[in-house]
Amino acid sequence: MKQRAKELDFLRGIAILLVMLRHSNLSALTTQVGWIGVDLFFVLSGFLVSGILFSEYKKNGTIKPLHFLIRRGFKIYPLFFVVLFLHVFYFLWKDIPLYGNMILPEIFFYQNYVPGIMGISWSLAIEEHFYFSLSIALFIVSIKKKMAKVSMIPLACGIIAVICLVLRIIVNIQVKPFDPYIHFFPTHLRIDSLAFGVLISWFYHFTRDWLYITVHKLRYFSLVALPLLFCPVFVWQPESTIITTWGFTFLYLGFGIILALMTVYSEKIKSWLKRLHLLLFFNTIAWVGVYSYSIYLVHLKAGPILSNLFTENIFAQAPHLLVVTLFLFFNILSGYILSLIIEQPFLRFRDKYFPRK
């Protein structure tokens, strides 16, 4: 089995912690900025998923999109549909009205265009659309033997970036007031974040020396650019026009820079962390990142329900910080348990009968 890249798991861990903090009521700041964890997930997904296909092409000279999608299906669907069932059960248990048009978007992954039942699965819909589009597009490119051609993938990613930005600007001009299913969630407005991850992955797999040299040359410029790129999310609310247009672009550029720096300087970063006695912290966040998918699926229900049960029945006057800590703890624990009993058995079955090409 291929060894996991801890620096990428660390970024996953940061992403899921940001998302959970947004829904934890810790502070106005975490509520305002925590949503950017999803955009970090997008850049990471673009990098990692395209990297699987690029590696397959480099080794075999071709890509098998059906095999790839089957493997992704074993990763995504079993856990997703179990959590979806748990949401349905919760609605029935609480006598909350439940309609078919709340479940169908979840089943067929268009819950980023119309509301579903889970509330947070809109980002999974974008990633599902991305998986299918990417595998087919790269399969076509692989047939033409142009995967490593310098202009092909970078040009396509650049076109996607421009189109998404233009569409976001048009939507914000024409449609008022803000509606998340029009301005924030649609695939055609957000897939540029994943495309930027694909771009970094392409450089990593096909022009790695150039990538390392360029990142090294621009490392100080990158450190100056990062605060500027992330500044808007601290100033404007996520529903604002600046965020839902240029803000999304700034975010994926910032996260892409962080991803490139973490990739190029992974060993140096670990060495610095060791000298600063922060390696345990790094490894802990990376461990959380391993289970980020299952944690993400349950964090709107598991954390609130279990932390409320604890405070109501055991510690009614619990300090706010303790309630937030319990919220995070129960989410992580629930995600870990679900991963152990559902996700990982399916992944073992997948790796046995549908091994990576």
One Martini backbone bead per residue (centre of mass of N, CA, C, O) as a GRO file, in nm:
protein
  357
    1MET     BB    1   0.097   0.036   0.021
    2LYS     BB    2   0.071   0.359  -0.005
    3GLN     BB    3   0.212   0.619   0.132
    4ARG     BB    4   0.126   0.874   0.312
    5ALA     BB    5   0.093   1.223   0.300
    6LYS     BB    6   0.116   1.416   0.574
    7GLU     BB    7   0.089   1.704   0.462
    8LEU     BB    8  -0.195   1.648   0.338
    9ASP     BB    9  -0.335   1.557   0.596
   10PHE     BB   10  -0.291   1.822   0.741
   11LEU     BB   11  -0.465   1.991   0.547
   12ARG     BB   12  -0.720   1.833   0.601
   13GLY     BB   13  -0.732   1.893   0.901
   14ILE     BB   14  -0.761   2.197   0.870
   15ALA     BB   15  -1.018   2.194   0.701
   16ILE     BB   16  -1.208   2.046   0.908
   17LEU     BB   17  -1.166   2.246   1.140
   18LEU     BB   18  -1.281   2.492   1.000
   19VAL     BB   19  -1.563   2.380   0.949
   20MET     BB   20  -1.634   2.318   1.244
   21LEU     BB   21  -1.589   2.609   1.355
   22ARG     BB   22  -1.821   2.739   1.200
   23HIS     BB   23  -2.036   2.534   1.371
   24SER     BB   24  -1.949   2.605   1.694
   25ASN     BB   25  -1.964   2.901   1.819
   26LEU     BB   26  -1.695   3.028   1.918
   27SER     BB   27  -1.692   3.271   1.696
   28ALA     BB   28  -1.719   3.515   1.466
   29LEU     BB   29  -1.463   3.441   1.310
   30THR     BB   30  -1.507   3.133   1.262
   31THR     BB   31  -1.780   3.176   1.120
   32GLN     BB   32  -1.668   3.352   0.884
   33VAL     BB   33  -1.396   3.156   0.790
   34GLY     BB   34  -1.447   2.836   0.798
   35TRP     BB   35  -1.546   2.778   0.496
   36ILE     BB   36  -1.254   2.758   0.358
   37GLY     BB   37  -1.208   2.453   0.395
   38VAL     BB   38  -1.349   2.367   0.132
   39ASP     BB   39  -1.140   2.499  -0.062
   40LEU     BB   40  -0.911   2.322   0.032
   41PHE     BB   41  -1.039   2.059  -0.057
   42PHE     BB   42  -1.050   2.126  -0.357
   43VAL     BB   43  -0.747   2.152  -0.413
   44LEU     BB   44  -0.671   1.872  -0.307
   45SER     BB   45  -0.850   1.706  -0.497
   46GLY     BB   46  -0.726   1.799  -0.760
   47PHE     BB   47  -0.442   1.697  -0.694
   48LEU     BB   48  -0.496   1.393  -0.612
   49VAL     BB   49  -0.683   1.284  -0.838
   50SER     BB   50  -0.507   1.363  -1.079
   51GLY     BB   51  -0.256   1.208  -0.976
   52ILE     BB   52  -0.367   0.929  -1.028
   53LEU     BB   53  -0.395   0.965  -1.339
   54PHE     BB   54  -0.106   1.052  -1.403
   55SER     BB   55   0.031   0.798  -1.294
   56GLU     BB   56  -0.109   0.600  -1.484
   57TYR     BB   57  -0.003   0.723  -1.744
   58LYS     BB   58   0.305   0.701  -1.685
   59LYS     BB   59   0.294   0.383  -1.657
   60ASN     BB   60   0.072   0.297  -1.913
   61GLY     BB   61  -0.030   0.525  -2.133
   62THR     BB   62  -0.310   0.526  -1.975
   63ILE     BB   63  -0.674   0.541  -1.912
   64LYS     BB   64  -0.928   0.416  -1.671
   65PRO     BB   65  -1.222   0.553  -1.592
   66LEU     BB   66  -1.395   0.323  -1.473
   67HIS     BB   67  -1.195   0.228  -1.261
   68PHE     BB   68  -1.172   0.497  -1.116
   69LEU     BB   69  -1.481   0.530  -1.045
   70ILE     BB   70  -1.504   0.277  -0.877
   71ARG     BB   71  -1.299   0.359  -0.662
   72ARG     BB   72  -1.446   0.619  -0.580
   73GLY     BB   73  -1.711   0.485  -0.500
   74PHE     BB   74  -1.593   0.326  -0.253
   75LYS     BB   75  -1.517   0.592  -0.105
   76ILE     BB   76  -1.802   0.754  -0.112
   77TYR     BB   77  -2.086   0.592  -0.099
   78PRO     BB   78  -2.119   0.417   0.156
   79LEU     BB   79  -2.095   0.647   0.365
   80PHE     BB   80  -2.299   0.843   0.248
   81PHE     BB   81  -2.558   0.653   0.260
   82VAL     BB   82  -2.550   0.607   0.560
   83VAL     BB   83  -2.579   0.906   0.643
   84LEU     BB   84  -2.840   0.952   0.493
   85PHE     BB   85  -3.004   0.748   0.656
   86LEU     BB   86  -2.957   0.890   0.930
   87HIS     BB   87  -3.109   1.146   0.850
   88VAL     BB   88  -3.381   1.017   0.799
   89PHE     BB   89  -3.413   0.899   1.080
   90TYR     BB   90  -3.401   1.169   1.229
   91PHE     BB   91  -3.652   1.297   1.103
   92LEU     BB   92  -3.850   1.077   1.197
   93TRP     BB   93  -3.787   1.093   1.503
   94LYS     BB   94  -3.858   1.423   1.502
   95ASP     BB   95  -4.098   1.487   1.305
   96ILE     BB   96  -3.982   1.580   1.036
   97PRO     BB   97  -4.042   1.687   0.744
   98LEU     BB   98  -4.045   1.458   0.454
   99TYR     BB   99  -3.919   1.471   0.120
  100GLY     BB  100  -3.827   1.368  -0.188
  101ASN     BB  101  -3.690   1.654  -0.271
  102MET     BB  102  -3.462   1.600  -0.034
  103ILE     BB  103  -3.329   1.320  -0.148
  104LEU     BB  104  -3.268   1.318  -0.454
  105PRO     BB  105  -3.023   1.514  -0.460
  106GLU     BB  106  -2.844   1.316  -0.297
  107ILE     BB  107  -2.850   1.063  -0.478
  108PHE     BB  108  -2.773   1.251  -0.758
  109PHE     BB  109  -2.588   1.500  -0.708
  110TYR     BB  110  -2.773   1.811  -0.689
  111GLN     BB  111  -2.740   1.973  -0.396
  112ASN     BB  112  -2.608   2.250  -0.536
  113TYR     BB  113  -2.906   2.348  -0.666
  114VAL     BB  114  -3.075   2.194  -0.448
  115PRO     BB  115  -3.212   2.110  -0.170
  116GLY     BB  116  -3.148   1.895   0.085
  117ILE     BB  117  -3.089   1.715   0.395
  118MET     BB  118  -2.777   1.772   0.498
  119GLY     BB  119  -2.638   2.075   0.403
  120ILE     BB  120  -2.310   1.974   0.320
  121SER     BB  121  -2.315   1.813   0.025
  122TRP     BB  122  -2.250   2.022  -0.201
  123SER     BB  123  -1.940   1.962  -0.229
  124LEU     BB  124  -1.972   1.668  -0.330
  125ALA     BB  125  -2.105   1.735  -0.596
  126ILE     BB  126  -1.868   1.883  -0.719
  127GLU     BB  127  -1.671   1.642  -0.701
  128GLU     BB  128  -1.833   1.448  -0.874
  129HIS     BB  129  -1.829   1.617  -1.131
  130PHE     BB  130  -1.522   1.621  -1.144
  131TYR     BB  131  -1.454   1.320  -1.172
  132PHE     BB  132  -1.600   1.273  -1.438
  133SER     BB  133  -1.474   1.498  -1.609
  134LEU     BB  134  -1.174   1.429  -1.570
  135SER     BB  135  -1.163   1.133  -1.667
  136ILE     BB  136  -1.263   1.193  -1.952
  137ALA     BB  137  -1.065   1.413  -2.038
  138LEU     BB  138  -0.799   1.246  -1.985
  139PHE     BB  139  -0.869   1.016  -2.174
  140ILE     BB  140  -0.864   1.182  -2.433
  141VAL     BB  141  -0.575   1.287  -2.399
  142SER     BB  142  -0.438   1.003  -2.387
  143ILE     BB  143  -0.510   0.912  -2.673
  144LYS     BB  144  -0.343   1.167  -2.798
  145LYS     BB  145  -0.070   1.197  -2.638
  146LYS     BB  146  -0.097   1.504  -2.452
  147MET     BB  147  -0.037   1.517  -2.142
  148ALA     BB  148   0.271   1.654  -2.157
  149LYS     BB  149   0.180   1.894  -2.291
  150VAL     BB  150   0.224   2.215  -2.205
  151SER     BB  151  -0.060   2.349  -2.315
  152MET     BB  152  -0.302   2.175  -2.232
  153ILE     BB  153  -0.367   2.176  -1.921
  154PRO     BB  154  -0.303   2.472  -1.847
  155LEU     BB  155  -0.506   2.593  -2.049
  156ALA     BB  156  -0.762   2.462  -1.938
  157CYS     BB  157  -0.739   2.580  -1.650
  158GLY     BB  158  -0.743   2.877  -1.739
  159ILE     BB  159  -1.022   2.875  -1.874
  160ILE     BB  160  -1.182   2.790  -1.626
  161ALA     BB  161  -1.108   3.033  -1.451
  162VAL     BB  162  -1.234   3.250  -1.633
  163ILE     BB  163  -1.522   3.143  -1.660
  164CYS     BB  164  -1.596   3.136  -1.359
  165LEU     BB  165  -1.549   3.434  -1.300
  166VAL     BB  166  -1.746   3.551  -1.507
  167LEU     BB  167  -1.998   3.405  -1.399
  168ARG     BB  168  -1.991   3.530  -1.117
  169ILE     BB  169  -2.023   3.823  -1.206
  170ILE     BB  170  -2.289   3.792  -1.357
  171VAL     BB  171  -2.460   3.679  -1.124
  172ASN     BB  172  -2.410   3.927  -0.929
  173ILE     BB  173  -2.549   4.132  -1.122
  174GLN     BB  174  -2.836   3.978  -1.188
  175VAL     BB  175  -2.853   3.854  -0.883
  176LYS     BB  176  -3.099   3.939  -0.638
  177PRO     BB  177  -3.020   3.817  -0.378
  178PHE     BB  178  -2.864   3.608  -0.194
  179ASP     BB  179  -2.793   3.262  -0.310
  180PRO     BB  180  -2.633   2.971  -0.259
  181TYR     BB  181  -2.764   2.820  -0.524
  182ILE     BB  182  -2.632   3.061  -0.712
  183HIS     BB  183  -2.345   3.184  -0.575
  184PHE     BB  184  -2.193   2.921  -0.413
  185PHE     BB  185  -2.257   2.601  -0.518
  186PRO     BB  186  -2.211   2.581  -0.808
  187THR     BB  187  -2.007   2.422  -1.023
  188HIS     BB  188  -1.965   2.654  -1.248
  189LEU     BB  189  -1.834   2.843  -0.998
  190ARG     BB  190  -1.612   2.617  -0.841
  191ILE     BB  191  -1.414   2.432  -1.029
  192ASP     BB  192  -1.147   2.606  -1.026
  193SER     BB  193  -1.026   2.495  -0.765
  194LEU     BB  194  -0.971   2.210  -0.881
  195ALA     BB  195  -0.810   2.299  -1.132
  196PHE     BB  196  -0.569   2.409  -0.970
  197GLY     BB  197  -0.488   2.137  -0.855
  198VAL     BB  198  -0.430   2.014  -1.132
  199LEU     BB  199  -0.204   2.203  -1.214
  200ILE     BB  200  -0.007   2.131  -0.989
  201SER     BB  201  -0.001   1.828  -1.056
  202TRP     BB  202   0.115   1.852  -1.338
  203PHE     BB  203   0.379   1.981  -1.256
  204TYR     BB  204   0.464   1.752  -1.061
  205HIS     BB  205   0.457   1.511  -1.289
  206PHE     BB  206   0.600   1.676  -1.559
  207THR     BB  207   0.760   1.948  -1.400
  208ARG     BB  208   0.920   1.925  -1.124
  209ASP     BB  209   1.175   2.094  -1.143
  210TRP     BB  210   1.034   2.357  -1.214
  211LEU     BB  211   0.858   2.374  -0.962
  212TYR     BB  212   1.083   2.380  -0.749
  213ILE     BB  213   1.234   2.628  -0.857
  214THR     BB  214   0.996   2.828  -0.851
  215VAL     BB  215   0.919   2.804  -0.553
  216HIS     BB  216   1.199   2.886  -0.449
  217LYS     BB  217   1.212   3.170  -0.584
  218LEU     BB  218   0.900   3.250  -0.463
  219ARG     BB  219   0.884   3.221  -0.148
  220TYR     BB  220   0.873   3.522  -0.050
  221PHE     BB  221   0.640   3.614  -0.224
  222SER     BB  222   0.437   3.411  -0.111
  223LEU     BB  223   0.440   3.515   0.187
  224VAL     BB  224   0.322   3.794   0.098
  225ALA     BB  225   0.063   3.700  -0.065
  226LEU     BB  226  -0.113   3.541   0.138
  227PRO     BB  227  -0.242   3.770   0.310
  228LEU     BB  228  -0.382   3.905   0.063
  229LEU     BB  229  -0.559   3.656  -0.026
  230PHE     BB  230  -0.700   3.622   0.277
  231CYS     BB  231  -0.818   3.898   0.366
  232PRO     BB  232  -1.122   3.907   0.265
  233VAL     BB  233  -1.243   3.692   0.478
  234PHE     BB  234  -1.197   3.906   0.722
  235VAL     BB  235  -1.383   4.144   0.598
  236TRP     BB  236  -1.587   3.962   0.447
  237GLN     BB  237  -1.859   3.806   0.385
  238PRO     BB  238  -1.955   3.521   0.210
  239GLU     BB  239  -2.211   3.686   0.072
  240SER     BB  240  -2.040   3.866  -0.077
  241THR     BB  241  -1.932   3.981  -0.376
  242ILE     BB  242  -1.622   3.960  -0.341
  243ILE     BB  243  -1.625   3.659  -0.264
  244THR     BB  244  -1.826   3.551  -0.510
  245THR     BB  245  -1.574   3.618  -0.696
  246TRP     BB  246  -1.262   3.690  -0.625
  247GLY     BB  247  -1.239   3.531  -0.359
  248PHE     BB  248  -1.221   3.242  -0.474
  249THR     BB  249  -0.959   3.295  -0.628
  250PHE     BB  250  -0.778   3.375  -0.393
  251LEU     BB  251  -0.807   3.111  -0.235
  252TYR     BB  252  -0.686   2.905  -0.442
  253LEU     BB  253  -0.418   3.048  -0.461
  254GLY     BB  254  -0.338   3.025  -0.164
  255PHE     BB  255  -0.367   2.713  -0.136
  256GLY     BB  256  -0.172   2.648  -0.367
  257ILE     BB  257   0.078   2.766  -0.236
  258ILE     BB  258   0.074   2.590   0.015
  259LEU     BB  259   0.089   2.321  -0.132
  260ALA     BB  260   0.358   2.373  -0.275
  261LEU     BB  261   0.526   2.423  -0.021
  262MET     BB  262   0.464   2.151   0.121
  263THR     BB  263   0.582   1.976  -0.108
  264VAL     BB  264   0.872   2.094  -0.137
  265TYR     BB  265   0.909   2.136   0.206
  266SER     BB  266   0.843   1.881   0.382
  267GLU     BB  267   1.113   1.810   0.525
  268LYS     BB  268   1.175   2.088   0.647
  269ILE     BB  269   0.916   2.118   0.809
  270LYS     BB  270   0.961   1.870   0.990
  271SER     BB  271   1.226   1.973   1.108
  272TRP     BB  272   1.113   2.230   1.239
  273LEU     BB  273   0.899   2.091   1.414
  274LYS     BB  274   1.100   1.925   1.579
  275ARG     BB  275   1.261   2.168   1.698
  276LEU     BB  276   0.970   2.293   1.813
  277HIS     BB  277   0.787   2.061   1.924
  278LEU     BB  278   0.541   2.003   1.675
  279LEU     BB  279   0.501   1.707   1.569
  280LEU     BB  280   0.253   1.615   1.728
  281PHE     BB  281   0.061   1.820   1.615
  282PHE     BB  282   0.093   1.741   1.319
  283ASN     BB  283   0.007   1.439   1.353
  284THR     BB  284  -0.275   1.494   1.467
  285ILE     BB  285  -0.390   1.652   1.228
  286ALA     BB  286  -0.332   1.427   1.023
  287TRP     BB  287  -0.517   1.218   1.154
  288VAL     BB  288  -0.775   1.377   1.111
  289GLY     BB  289  -0.743   1.391   0.797
  290VAL     BB  290  -0.798   1.088   0.738
  291TYR     BB  291  -1.116   1.148   0.860
  292SER     BB  292  -1.255   1.393   0.707
  293TYR     BB  293  -1.493   1.275   0.552
  294SER     BB  294  -1.659   1.155   0.789
  295ILE     BB  295  -1.665   1.413   0.955
  296TYR     BB  296  -1.811   1.592   0.751
  297LEU     BB  297  -2.079   1.425   0.734
  298VAL     BB  298  -2.140   1.451   1.074
  299HIS     BB  299  -2.096   1.750   1.202
  300LEU     BB  300  -2.408   1.854   1.211
  301LYS     BB  301  -2.495   1.613   1.424
  302ALA     BB  302  -2.303   1.476   1.626
  303GLY     BB  303  -2.193   1.712   1.790
  304PRO     BB  304  -2.459   1.849   1.885
  305ILE     BB  305  -2.601   1.604   2.012
  306LEU     BB  306  -2.374   1.500   2.211
  307SER     BB  307  -2.311   1.769   2.356
  308ASN     BB  308  -2.601   1.816   2.457
  309LEU     BB  309  -2.630   1.558   2.622
  310PHE     BB  310  -2.398   1.619   2.814
  311THR     BB  311  -2.496   1.899   2.927
  312GLU     BB  312  -2.788   1.811   3.016
  313ASN     BB  313  -2.688   1.537   3.199
  314ILE     BB  314  -2.393   1.638   3.335
  315PHE     BB  315  -2.322   1.965   3.233
  316ALA     BB  316  -2.514   2.235   3.236
  317GLN     BB  317  -2.263   2.459   3.310
  318ALA     BB  318  -2.091   2.463   3.072
  319PRO     BB  319  -1.852   2.595   2.917
  320HIS     BB  320  -1.814   2.705   2.606
  321LEU     BB  321  -1.536   2.572   2.546
  322LEU     BB  322  -1.630   2.286   2.620
  323VAL     BB  323  -1.852   2.258   2.411
  324VAL     BB  324  -1.664   2.287   2.168
  325THR     BB  325  -1.480   2.051   2.236
  326LEU     BB  326  -1.706   1.837   2.225
  327PHE     BB  327  -1.786   1.887   1.936
  328LEU     BB  328  -1.515   1.799   1.817
  329PHE     BB  329  -1.481   1.522   1.952
  330PHE     BB  330  -1.751   1.384   1.849
  331ASN     BB  331  -1.689   1.416   1.552
  332ILE     BB  332  -1.424   1.260   1.540
  333LEU     BB  333  -1.527   0.998   1.667
  334SER     BB  334  -1.756   0.940   1.464
  335GLY     BB  335  -1.578   0.937   1.210
  336TYR     BB  336  -1.391   0.710   1.300
  337ILE     BB  337  -1.603   0.487   1.339
  338LEU     BB  338  -1.727   0.495   1.055
  339SER     BB  339  -1.466   0.429   0.909
  340LEU     BB  340  -1.412   0.150   1.039
  341ILE     BB  341  -1.711   0.011   0.968
  342ILE     BB  342  -1.725   0.122   0.651
  343GLU     BB  343  -1.497   0.244   0.478
  344GLN     BB  344  -1.254   0.039   0.513
  345PRO     BB  345  -1.384  -0.226   0.412
  346PHE     BB  346  -1.437  -0.114   0.124
  347LEU     BB  347  -1.138  -0.050   0.061
  348ARG     BB  348  -1.036  -0.340   0.083
  349PHE     BB  349  -1.215  -0.452  -0.138
  350ARG     BB  350  -1.114  -0.266  -0.359
  351ASP     BB  351  -0.804  -0.343  -0.344
  352LYS     BB  352  -0.858  -0.643  -0.420
  353TYR     BB  353  -1.059  -0.606  -0.694
  354PHE     BB  354  -0.953  -0.280  -0.751
  355PRO     BB  355  -0.671  -0.207  -0.825
  356ARG     BB  356  -0.437   0.002  -0.878
  357LYS     BB  357  -0.293   0.107  -1.194
   0.00000   0.00000   0.00000
